[in-house]
Amino acid sequence: MVPKKTFLGLNLTAAHDIVLFIVEENLCSNILDRIAAAGKFDTEPGSGLAIQLAVEDAVGLTAQIRELSKKVEGEI
């Protein structure tokens, strides 16, 4: 039997999905906490990980920001 290749408990031989969210800075902590809870990242080894990265610049978001601003105007 070939031993599993892992990094921090994550299997490196299987395909993995990556999900990227770009959110307002003041919402980051709450969103990260909810992702961790939903994915059971803190309780089940190998279930995944989530990180927060600051985005200094981005292009291609103008239309999305305009639409999202209308929808969440009262929430932020």
N, CA and C atoms as a LAMMPS dump frame, in Angstrom:
ITEM: TIMESTEP
0
ITEM: NUMBER OF ATOMS
228
ITEM: BOX BOUNDS ff ff ff
-5.0000000000000000e+02 5.0000000000000000e+02
-5.0000000000000000e+02 5.0000000000000000e+02
-5.0000000000000000e+02 5.0000000000000000e+02
ITEM: ATOMS id mol type element x y z
1 1 1 N 0.838 -1.182 0
2 1 2 C 0 0 0
3 1 3 C 0.883 1.244 0
4 2 1 N 0.567 2.203 -0.856
5 2 2 C 1.315 3.46 -0.95
6 2 3 C 0.837 4.398 0.146
7 3 1 N 1.774 4.942 0.947
8 3 2 C 1.343 5.863 2.001
9 3 3 C 0.734 7.134 1.399
10 4 1 N -0.233 7.678 2.091
11 4 2 C -0.873 8.916 1.65
12 4 3 C 0.081 10.086 1.822
13 5 1 N 0.101 10.963 0.824
14 5 2 C 0.878 12.186 0.938
15 5 3 C -0.026 13.239 1.551
16 6 1 N 0.412 13.832 2.64
17 6 2 C -0.408 14.837 3.297
18 6 3 C 0.416 16.079 3.615
19 7 1 N -0.285 17.159 3.758
20 7 2 C 0.284 18.422 4.23
21 7 3 C -0.704 18.976 5.232
22 8 1 N -0.302 19.075 6.481
23 8 2 C -1.176 19.526 7.56
24 8 3 C -2.456 18.694 7.628
25 9 1 N -2.348 17.409 7.331
26 9 2 C -3.49 16.513 7.41
27 9 3 C -4.361 16.483 6.169
28 10 1 N -4.032 17.286 5.16
29 10 2 C -4.817 17.311 3.924
30 10 3 C -4.173 16.39 2.893
31 11 1 N -4.987 15.571 2.242
32 11 2 C -4.508 14.643 1.228
33 11 3 C -4.052 15.419 -0.004
34 12 1 N -2.818 15.208 -0.414
35 12 2 C -2.28 15.927 -1.566
36 12 3 C -2.482 15.175 -2.876
37 13 1 N -2.942 13.931 -2.811
38 13 2 C -3.072 13.148 -4.033
39 13 3 C -4.452 13.28 -4.674
40 14 1 N -5.425 13.772 -3.96
41 14 2 C -6.779 13.91 -4.497
42 14 3 C -6.999 15.342 -4.995
43 15 1 N -7.985 15.514 -5.863
44 15 2 C -8.345 16.848 -6.345
45 15 3 C -9.021 17.629 -5.221
46 16 1 N -8.792 18.925 -5.205
47 16 2 C -9.386 19.788 -4.19
48 16 3 C -10.021 21.001 -4.852
49 17 1 N -10.998 21.554 -4.207
50 17 2 C -11.646 22.768 -4.686
51 17 3 C -11.119 23.959 -3.912
52 18 1 N -11.065 25.078 -4.593
53 18 2 C -10.688 26.334 -3.958
54 18 3 C -11.828 27.314 -4.184
55 19 1 N -12.243 27.959 -3.106
56 19 2 C -13.308 28.957 -3.187
57 19 3 C -12.709 30.287 -2.743
58 20 1 N -12.956 31.324 -3.517
59 20 2 C -12.419 32.645 -3.209
60 20 3 C -13.567 33.621 -3.007
61 21 1 N -13.549 34.3 -1.872
62 21 2 C -14.523 35.345 -1.577
63 21 3 C -13.766 36.658 -1.472
64 22 1 N -14.279 37.694 -2.086
65 22 2 C -13.75 39.037 -1.881
66 22 3 C -14.845 39.811 -1.164
67 23 1 N -14.559 40.213 0.075
68 23 2 C -15.58 40.849 0.915
69 23 3 C -15.026 42.111 1.557
70 24 1 N -15.928 42.921 2.073
71 24 2 C -15.537 44.118 2.809
72 24 3 C -14.706 43.718 4.026
73 25 1 N -13.706 44.513 4.321
74 25 2 C -12.775 44.199 5.412
75 25 3 C -13.477 43.994 6.756
76 26 1 N -14.493 44.811 7.043
77 26 2 C -15.16 44.714 8.343
78 26 3 C -16.02 43.451 8.468
79 27 1 N -16.25 42.728 7.388
80 27 2 C -17.041 41.494 7.429
81 27 3 C -16.172 40.244 7.505
82 28 1 N -14.876 40.384 7.286
83 28 2 C -13.973 39.239 7.144
84 28 3 C -13.982 38.277 8.33
85 29 1 N -13.83 38.792 9.509
86 29 2 C -13.719 37.933 10.691
87 29 3 C -14.962 37.074 10.888
88 30 1 N -16.124 37.675 10.77
89 30 2 C -17.38 36.943 10.935
90 30 3 C -17.542 35.87 9.855
91 31 1 N -17.229 36.217 8.622
92 31 2 C -17.341 35.262 7.52
93 31 3 C -16.367 34.107 7.721
94 32 1 N -15.152 34.404 8.09
95 32 2 C -14.148 33.359 8.32
96 32 3 C -14.578 32.421 9.45
97 33 1 N -15.128 32.973 10.517
98 33 2 C -15.626 32.155 11.623
99 33 3 C -16.752 31.224 11.167
100 34 1 N -17.658 31.739 10.345
101 34 2 C -18.779 30.928 9.865
102 34 3 C -18.324 29.834 8.903
103 35 1 N -17.339 30.147 8.062
104 35 2 C -16.788 29.135 7.154
105 35 3 C -16.135 28.021 7.962
106 36 1 N -15.365 28.397 8.973
107 36 2 C -14.691 27.404 9.813
108 36 3 C -15.696 26.51 10.522
109 37 1 N -16.766 27.091 11.033
110 37 2 C -17.785 26.302 11.732
111 37 3 C -18.519 25.373 10.768
112 38 1 N -18.917 25.894 9.606
113 38 2 C -19.656 25.081 8.637
114 38 3 C -18.802 23.935 8.092
115 39 1 N -17.516 24.213 7.879
116 39 2 C -16.623 23.187 7.349
117 39 3 C -16.018 22.292 8.407
118 40 1 N -16.314 22.578 9.679
119 40 2 C -15.767 21.825 10.816
120 40 3 C -14.241 21.783 10.764
121 41 1 N -13.646 22.889 10.328
122 41 2 C -12.204 22.957 10.167
123 41 3 C -11.449 22.799 11.482
124 42 1 N -12.045 23.249 12.583
125 42 2 C -11.364 23.191 13.874
126 42 3 C -11.613 21.89 14.624
127 43 1 N -12.534 21.068 14.131
128 43 2 C -12.877 19.855 14.873
129 43 3 C -12.579 18.558 14.127
130 44 1 N -12.483 18.597 12.802
131 44 2 C -12.24 17.388 12.024
132 44 3 C -10.953 17.533 11.213
133 45 1 N -9.932 16.741 11.546
134 45 2 C -8.666 16.817 10.816
135 45 3 C -8.866 16.549 9.324
136 46 1 N -8.205 17.358 8.488
137 46 2 C -8.261 17.159 7.058
138 46 3 C -9.515 17.686 6.386
139 47 1 N -10.365 18.399 7.13
140 47 2 C -11.627 18.871 6.552
141 47 3 C -11.452 20.126 5.709
142 48 1 N -10.321 20.788 5.816
143 48 2 C -10.059 21.965 4.998
144 48 3 C -9.396 23.061 5.79
145 49 1 N -9.212 24.167 5.125
146 49 2 C -8.665 25.334 5.796
147 49 3 C -9.2 26.582 5.118
148 50 1 N -9.171 27.666 5.839
149 50 2 C -9.608 28.953 5.315
150 50 3 C -8.601 29.994 5.779
151 51 1 N -8.28 30.917 4.893
152 51 2 C -7.332 31.971 5.238
153 51 3 C -7.901 33.313 4.805
154 52 1 N -7.369 34.354 5.39
155 52 2 C -7.769 35.721 5.045
156 52 3 C -6.56 36.419 4.452
157 53 1 N -6.741 36.974 3.261
158 53 2 C -5.68 37.725 2.604
159 53 3 C -6.205 39.101 2.239
160 54 1 N -5.392 40.105 2.455
161 54 2 C -5.776 41.456 2.061
162 54 3 C -5.605 41.596 0.552
163 55 1 N -6.575 42.207 -0.095
164 55 2 C -6.504 42.461 -1.533
165 55 3 C -6.203 43.936 -1.721
166 56 1 N -5.052 44.21 -2.28
167 56 2 C -4.661 45.601 -2.48
168 56 3 C -5.328 46.184 -3.718
169 57 1 N -5.347 45.444 -4.797
170 57 2 C -5.965 45.89 -6.044
171 57 3 C -6.674 44.716 -6.697
172 58 1 N -7.742 45.01 -7.427
173 58 2 C -8.461 43.995 -8.192
174 58 3 C -9.132 44.684 -9.367
175 59 1 N -9.272 43.968 -10.466
176 59 2 C -9.975 44.501 -11.631
177 59 3 C -11.115 43.561 -11.986
178 60 1 N -12.099 44.08 -12.691
179 60 2 C -13.211 43.251 -13.135
180 60 3 C -14.345 43.152 -12.142
181 61 1 N -14.353 44.006 -11.133
182 61 2 C -15.369 43.909 -10.091
183 61 3 C -16.407 45.031 -10.134
184 62 1 N -16.247 45.981 -11.003
185 62 2 C -17.11 47.163 -11.001
186 62 3 C -18.59 46.818 -11.109
187 63 1 N -18.96 45.991 -12.072
188 63 2 C -20.372 45.628 -12.257
189 63 3 C -20.902 44.841 -11.061
190 64 1 N -20.094 43.922 -10.533
191 64 2 C -20.525 43.134 -9.386
192 64 3 C -20.708 44.004 -8.154
193 65 1 N -19.796 44.925 -7.937
194 65 2 C -19.883 45.806 -6.766
195 65 3 C -21.139 46.665 -6.838
196 66 1 N -21.44 47.169 -8.005
197 66 2 C -22.631 48.001 -8.181
198 66 3 C -23.891 47.219 -7.802
199 67 1 N -24.007 45.995 -8.287
200 67 2 C -25.189 45.181 -7.997
201 67 3 C -25.24 44.755 -6.529
202 68 1 N -24.111 44.334 -5.992
203 68 2 C -24.08 43.909 -4.592
204 68 3 C -24.355 45.067 -3.643
205 69 1 N -23.877 46.239 -3.995
206 69 2 C -24.107 47.413 -3.154
207 69 3 C -25.594 47.678 -2.979
208 70 1 N -26.355 47.505 -4.044
209 70 2 C -27.806 47.698 -3.964
210 70 3 C -28.437 46.696 -3.005
211 71 1 N -27.955 45.457 -3.044
212 71 2 C -28.571 44.385 -2.255
213 71 3 C -28.214 44.45 -0.776
214 72 1 N -27.003 44.869 -0.456
215 72 2 C -26.553 44.837 0.939
216 72 3 C -26.4 46.222 1.546
217 73 1 N -26.934 47.205 0.912
218 73 2 C -26.772 48.593 1.355
219 73 3 C -27.086 48.774 2.838
220 74 1 N -28.135 48.165 3.316
221 74 2 C -28.517 48.329 4.714
222 74 3 C -27.786 47.415 5.681
223 75 1 N -27.004 46.469 5.187
224 75 2 C -26.356 45.497 6.059
225 75 3 C -24.965 45.889 6.498
226 76 1 N -24.313 46.776 5.75
227 76 2 C -22.931 47.131 6.115
228 76 3 C -22.811 48.559 6.573
